[in-house]
C-alpha cells in the first residue's frame, strides 16, 4: 500500500516545474502535525490550555483553536513554545522526531 502524501511528494519532486505545488503540499503536511505535537507536549507536561495561552499572551479560546488546527500558529509562537517545552521548532513542526535541543 502506498503512503499517499509521500507518493504525491515523489511525483512532484520528479517535475521541477511543479516546485511551488510541492512546497505547498509539504507546508500542508507540516501543518497537520504541529497542532498534534503541541497538544501532546501540553498533555505530557500536565499543563492546562489557559496556562500555555498565558505564555503565548493570548486567550485560552484562541490557543484552543491553534491546538485543534482551526487557527494557524505564527512563527514567533512556534519559537516561544519550543523554548517553553525545551524542544526544537523542527519537532513542533513535524520536521524531526528529536525533541531535545
Secondary structure as GFF3:
##gff-version 3
##sequence-region A 1 101
A	DSSP	alpha_helix	4	14	.	.	.	ID=ss1
A	DSSP	three_ten_helix	16	18	.	.	.	ID=ss2
A	DSSP	alpha_helix	19	44	.	.	.	ID=ss3
A	DSSP	alpha_helix	49	55	.	.	.	ID=ss4
A	DSSP	alpha_helix	60	68	.	.	.	ID=ss5
A	DSSP	alpha_helix	75	85	.	.	.	ID=ss6
A	DSSP	alpha_helix	89	93	.	.	.	ID=ss7
###
